[in-house]
Each structure stands twice: as structure tokens, then as C-alpha cells.
Amino acid sequence: MTDMLKLMIRFRTNRNVLLADIRKAFLMIRLASEKDRNRFCFFLKKCEKLHCYRYKTFIFGFNASPFILNYVLKFHAEKFPLDECSEALKSSFYVDNLVKTANNAKNLSNLYTSARERLQKGNFNLQSCNSNCVTLQKKMEADGTLSGFDSGWEKVLGYQYDSVQDSIRVSPPSCDLKASTKRKILSETSKVFDPLSLYLPVTVRGRLLMREIWRQKLNWDNMVPQGMSSVWRTLTKDLSALDSVSFPRRVIDEGKDTKLFFFCDASKAAYGFAVYVVQDGN
């Protein structure tokens, strides 16, 4: 499957964005074999009798479902000429979510049309499409595929994305202020999904707190000392406010010479680092 972190980094490149997902993706894969259908059955009690039903299609939630969908999409893409659209179908999907960026809005619009037509030939229909390009948004609206989210923010690879401001933020976690055991605090500090480490200056405090709890050699359900509970209450307020801080989605453009500058230093608590990306014209 496509590496999620790699796709996230690619999402932060170029001026224009194309987002979409496949409607009922797993259910579009038919189970042709009788043997396979017998593996996806369930019982329903009616009038004191048990009735057995079998799925004719693949199901959501099976541990191999994402891999099989990914395999089917790549197999389907092989039926078409090797071009930018076929490459996007193979490498720009994470499960059923399409994430693609480009600097040329017209090329991205053409890719959207081609991807939609090719996927339909496999009975896969794109829906919940969106873009920060107004022209492409109007095209999606005419096709009836434009996303209908009212909040202005929609989920993209675990983050929230605002197509108007072209910015991203973490999904706001709902942390329990009263968490007071090692088990509960570990669970609460793990609620922030931030693989790009945009909010690390705040979330690292949860890791430091857990380190101190482990040093105390407490059992999982023992109450933590009062001082640690106080640290957790302070941290909870900051974690709950993370969604008030957003970041520009676009960082760099493809096809330009890029330099990375790393700065790092150590302290008694943790390593501190900063990374700067420099491109010509940026």
C-alpha cells in the first residue's frame, strides 16, 4: 500500500489540490467464487429460526480489505495507457482516498476527469471531491461530486483541511481532564494524530509525563502522584486547543532545487530540532 507519511508530504507540495474518495469502495469488489462467499456470512434470527446470509461483495472492516482494494485498483489501472492518470491511480490513493497536487490547474482538472472516467469503467465512483482551485470546484459541482461538508474543514489523511485558506490543522482531540492512572493518561496522550510532528512542541510534553510515570514504576491502574495529575491537567488544556493553530498546506513546489537545513540541540528533557526547506523563489 501507499506509504501514508509519504503521501502526506506530497500533499504539502504544489499550488493546487485534488481530493476525492471512492463511494462504497469495498462493496464494489464482487466475490465471484462460491467458496469466498461462504467465508463472509452471518446469521439472522427470524421467527425463532436462524437464517444464513452471505455477502456477494467484499466488506469493510476485514483486516485484508485495504490491501485487496489497493491491489484491485492497481490491477484496474494497468488496463489503461501508462500516463499521469494511471500513475495517480496507482500511487495517490490511501485505501479509498485520492490525494493529488499539481502546479498546473488545467492538468489537474484533466486528471480529475480522466480518473473519474477510468474508475467508472471498474464500477468505482468518485465522490466527496474537493479542491482549492475554484475552476475545478465548479467542475466538480457540475458533475455532482463536490464535497458537501458545511464546517469548512474536512479530513485528509487524519488531518483537517480548509480548501479556502489552503491550510491544515490537527483534528481536535477530546482529552479527559480527570485522567489519573497510567493506563488512562497513556490513552489520552495518544489521541493526537500528528505524524508530521507539526504540534510536537506541545505533544512531547505528554511523552515526558509518561516517562516520569514509568520511572515511578506504577501499575497500570494505580493513581499517579498529585504533582503528575497537576501536570496532566495543564497539558490537557493545551492539547484541547491545538486545533486553534493551523499551518499552510503548501510548503514547496515539485521540480525546483530544494535545500534542507537542520538544526539540533539537546537538553536534559529531550532533543530540540528545527528543519528549514529553501527553494528558489520561496
C-alpha positions as CSV (number, residue, x, y, z in Angstrom):
1,M,0.0,0.0,0.0
2,T,1.0,3.6,-0.4
3,D,3.0,4.9,2.5
4,M,0.8,7.3,4.4
5,L,3.6,9.6,5.5
6,K,5.0,9.9,2.0
7,L,1.5,10.8,0.7
8,M,1.1,13.4,3.5
9,I,4.4,15.0,2.5
10,R,3.4,15.1,-1.2
11,F,0.1,16.7,-0.1
12,R,2.1,19.7,1.1
13,T,3.6,20.4,-2.3
14,N,2.4,22.5,-5.3
15,R,-0.3,25.1,-5.6
16,N,-3.4,23.1,-6.5
17,V,-5.1,20.2,-4.7
18,L,-7.4,17.4,-5.9
19,L,-9.1,15.4,-3.2
20,A,-11.7,12.6,-3.6
21,D,-12.8,9.2,-2.3
22,I,-14.4,6.2,-3.8
23,R,-18.1,5.6,-3.0
24,K,-18.6,2.3,-1.1
25,A,-15.2,1.2,-2.4
26,F,-15.1,-2.2,-0.7
27,L,-18.7,-3.1,-1.8
28,M,-17.7,-2.6,-5.4
29,I,-15.5,-5.7,-5.3
30,R,-17.6,-8.7,-6.1
31,L,-16.9,-12.1,-4.6
32,A,-17.2,-14.3,-7.7
33,S,-16.2,-17.6,-6.0
34,E,-18.8,-19.5,-4.1
35,K,-16.0,-20.6,-1.7
36,D,-15.2,-16.9,-0.9
37,R,-18.9,-16.0,-0.3
38,N,-19.1,-18.8,2.3
39,R,-16.3,-17.0,4.2
40,F,-18.4,-13.9,4.5
41,C,-21.7,-14.9,6.0
42,F,-23.8,-14.1,9.1
43,F,-26.9,-15.4,10.8
44,L,-30.2,-13.6,11.5
45,K,-32.9,-14.9,13.7
46,K,-36.4,-14.6,12.3
47,C,-39.5,-16.2,14.0
48,E,-37.3,-18.4,16.1
49,K,-35.4,-19.7,13.1
50,L,-31.8,-18.9,12.1
51,H,-31.3,-17.7,8.5
52,C,-27.9,-17.6,7.0
53,Y,-27.0,-14.8,4.6
54,R,-23.8,-14.4,2.5
55,Y,-22.1,-11.3,1.1
56,K,-21.7,-11.2,-2.6
57,T,-19.2,-8.3,-2.3
58,F,-16.2,-7.6,-0.1
59,I,-16.8,-6.0,3.2
60,F,-15.4,-3.0,5.2
61,G,-13.5,-3.9,8.4
62,F,-11.9,-7.2,7.3
63,N,-8.2,-6.9,8.1
64,A,-7.2,-7.6,4.4
65,S,-9.7,-5.2,2.9
66,P,-7.4,-2.2,2.4
67,F,-4.7,-4.4,0.7
68,I,-7.2,-6.1,-1.6
69,L,-8.8,-2.8,-2.6
70,N,-5.3,-1.4,-3.3
71,Y,-4.5,-4.4,-5.4
72,V,-7.7,-4.2,-7.4
73,L,-7.2,-0.5,-8.1
74,K,-3.7,-1.1,-9.4
75,F,-4.9,-4.1,-11.4
76,H,-7.6,-1.9,-12.9
77,A,-5.1,1.0,-13.7
78,E,-2.9,-1.5,-15.6
79,K,-5.7,-1.7,-18.3
80,F,-5.0,1.9,-19.4
81,P,-2.0,3.6,-21.0
82,L,0.9,4.4,-18.7
83,D,0.3,8.1,-18.2
84,E,-0.1,10.6,-15.3
85,C,-3.6,9.5,-14.6
86,S,-2.6,5.8,-14.4
87,E,0.3,6.7,-12.1
88,A,-2.1,8.7,-9.9
89,L,-4.5,5.7,-9.6
90,K,-1.6,3.5,-8.6
91,S,0.3,5.8,-6.1
92,S,-2.0,8.6,-4.9
93,F,-4.7,6.5,-3.1
94,Y,-4.6,5.7,0.6
95,V,-7.2,3.0,0.9
96,D,-10.2,4.8,-0.9
97,N,-8.9,8.4,-0.5
98,L,-7.3,10.1,-3.5
99,V,-4.8,12.9,-2.7
100,K,-3.1,14.6,-5.7
101,T,-1.4,18.0,-6.1
102,A,-0.1,19.9,-9.1
103,N,1.0,23.4,-10.1
104,N,-0.9,23.4,-13.4
105,A,-4.7,23.7,-12.6
106,K,-5.7,22.7,-16.1
107,N,-3.7,19.5,-16.0
108,L,-5.1,18.7,-12.6
109,S,-8.6,19.2,-13.9
110,N,-7.9,16.9,-16.9
111,L,-6.6,14.3,-14.5
112,Y,-9.8,14.5,-12.4
113,T,-11.9,13.9,-15.5
114,S,-9.7,11.0,-16.7
115,A,-9.6,9.4,-13.3
116,R,-13.3,9.6,-12.9
117,E,-14.0,8.1,-16.3
118,R,-11.4,5.3,-15.8
119,L,-12.6,4.4,-12.4
120,Q,-16.3,4.3,-13.5
121,K,-15.3,1.5,-16.0
122,G,-14.4,-0.6,-13.0
123,N,-17.7,0.4,-11.2
124,F,-15.8,2.7,-8.9
125,N,-17.4,6.2,-8.5
126,L,-15.5,9.2,-7.1
127,Q,-17.4,11.3,-4.6
128,S,-16.7,13.9,-1.9
129,C,-14.3,15.7,-4.2
130,N,-12.7,19.0,-3.4
131,S,-10.0,21.4,-4.4
132,N,-8.6,24.8,-3.6
133,C,-8.9,25.6,-7.3
134,V,-12.2,27.4,-7.9
135,T,-12.5,26.4,-11.5
136,L,-12.0,22.7,-10.6
137,Q,-14.6,23.1,-7.8
138,K,-17.2,24.4,-10.2
139,K,-16.5,21.4,-12.5
140,M,-17.0,19.0,-9.5
141,E,-20.2,20.8,-8.6
142,A,-21.5,20.4,-12.2
143,D,-20.6,16.7,-12.0
144,G,-22.4,16.3,-8.7
145,T,-19.2,15.1,-6.9
146,L,-18.3,18.2,-4.9
147,S,-17.9,17.6,-1.2
148,G,-20.9,18.8,0.9
149,F,-19.2,19.5,4.2
150,D,-20.7,22.5,6.0
151,S,-17.9,23.1,8.5
152,G,-15.3,24.2,6.0
153,W,-12.9,21.6,7.3
154,E,-12.7,18.0,6.0
155,K,-10.4,15.1,6.9
156,V,-7.4,14.4,4.8
157,L,-5.1,11.6,5.9
158,G,-6.0,12.2,9.5
159,Y,-5.6,15.9,9.4
160,Q,-8.3,18.6,8.8
161,Y,-8.1,20.7,5.6
162,D,-9.6,24.1,4.8
163,S,-9.7,24.4,1.0
164,V,-10.5,28.2,1.2
165,Q,-7.5,29.1,3.3
166,D,-5.5,26.2,2.0
167,S,-4.4,25.3,5.5
168,I,-4.3,22.1,7.6
169,R,-4.7,21.5,11.3
170,V,-4.9,18.6,13.7
171,S,-8.2,17.0,14.4
172,P,-9.3,18.4,17.8
173,P,-8.8,15.8,20.5
174,S,-11.3,15.3,23.3
175,C,-9.0,14.7,26.3
176,D,-10.2,13.6,29.8
177,L,-9.2,16.3,32.3
178,K,-9.7,13.8,35.1
179,A,-7.4,11.0,33.8
180,S,-5.4,9.9,36.8
181,T,-3.9,6.5,36.1
182,K,-1.0,5.4,33.9
183,R,-3.4,3.5,31.6
184,K,-5.8,6.4,31.1
185,I,-3.1,9.1,30.7
186,L,-1.3,7.0,28.0
187,S,-4.6,6.5,26.2
188,E,-5.4,10.3,26.3
189,T,-1.9,11.4,25.2
190,S,-2.2,9.1,22.2
191,K,-5.4,10.8,20.9
192,V,-3.5,13.4,18.9
193,F,-2.8,12.1,15.4
194,D,0.2,14.1,14.1
195,P,2.7,12.0,12.1
196,L,4.1,15.2,10.5
197,S,5.0,16.4,14.1
198,L,3.6,19.8,13.5
199,Y,2.4,20.1,17.1
200,L,5.4,18.3,18.7
201,P,6.4,21.2,20.9
202,V,3.1,20.5,22.8
203,T,2.6,16.8,22.4
204,V,6.2,16.0,23.5
205,R,5.1,17.1,27.0
206,G,2.8,14.1,27.1
207,R,5.7,11.8,26.3
208,L,7.8,13.4,29.0
209,L,5.0,12.9,31.5
210,M,4.7,9.3,30.6
211,R,8.4,8.8,31.0
212,E,8.1,10.2,34.6
213,I,5.2,7.9,35.3
214,W,7.2,4.9,34.1
215,R,10.1,5.9,36.4
216,Q,7.7,5.7,39.3
217,K,7.1,2.0,38.5
218,L,3.4,2.4,38.9
219,N,0.9,-0.3,38.0
220,W,-1.4,0.4,35.1
221,D,-4.4,1.3,37.2
222,N,-2.6,2.9,40.2
223,M,-3.3,6.6,40.8
224,V,-0.5,8.8,39.8
225,P,1.0,11.3,42.3
226,Q,-0.7,14.7,42.8
227,G,2.1,16.5,41.0
228,M,1.7,14.5,37.9
229,S,-2.0,14.9,37.9
230,S,-1.5,18.7,38.0
231,V,0.9,18.5,35.0
232,W,-1.7,16.4,33.1
233,R,-4.5,19.0,33.8
234,T,-2.3,21.8,32.4
235,L,-1.4,19.7,29.4
236,T,-5.0,18.8,28.7
237,K,-5.9,22.4,28.2
238,D,-3.2,22.9,25.7
239,L,-4.0,19.6,23.8
240,S,-7.6,20.6,23.6
241,A,-6.6,24.0,22.0
242,L,-4.3,22.5,19.3
243,D,-7.0,22.9,16.6
244,S,-6.9,26.7,17.0
245,V,-3.4,26.6,15.4
246,S,-3.3,25.9,11.6
247,F,-0.5,25.6,9.1
248,P,-0.2,26.5,5.4
249,R,-0.7,23.3,3.4
250,R,1.8,24.2,0.6
251,V,5.4,24.2,1.6
252,I,7.3,23.5,-1.6
253,D,6.8,23.0,-5.3
254,E,7.9,20.0,-7.3
255,G,10.6,20.4,-9.9
256,K,12.6,23.0,-8.1
257,D,16.0,22.7,-6.5
258,T,15.4,22.2,-2.8
259,K,17.8,22.6,0.2
260,L,17.1,21.3,3.7
261,F,18.7,22.9,6.7
262,F,18.7,21.0,10.0
263,F,19.4,22.5,13.4
264,C,19.5,20.3,16.5
265,D,20.4,20.6,20.2
266,A,20.0,18.6,23.3
267,S,18.6,19.3,26.8
268,K,18.1,17.2,29.9
269,A,14.5,16.5,28.8
270,A,14.7,15.9,25.0
271,Y,16.3,16.9,21.7
272,G,15.2,20.1,20.1
273,F,15.3,20.5,16.3
274,A,14.2,22.7,13.5
275,V,14.1,22.0,9.8
276,Y,14.0,24.7,7.1
277,V,13.2,24.0,3.5
278,V,14.6,26.5,1.0
279,Q,13.6,26.7,-2.7
280,D,14.4,29.3,-5.3
281,G,11.7,31.9,-5.3
282,N,10.3,30.9,-1.9
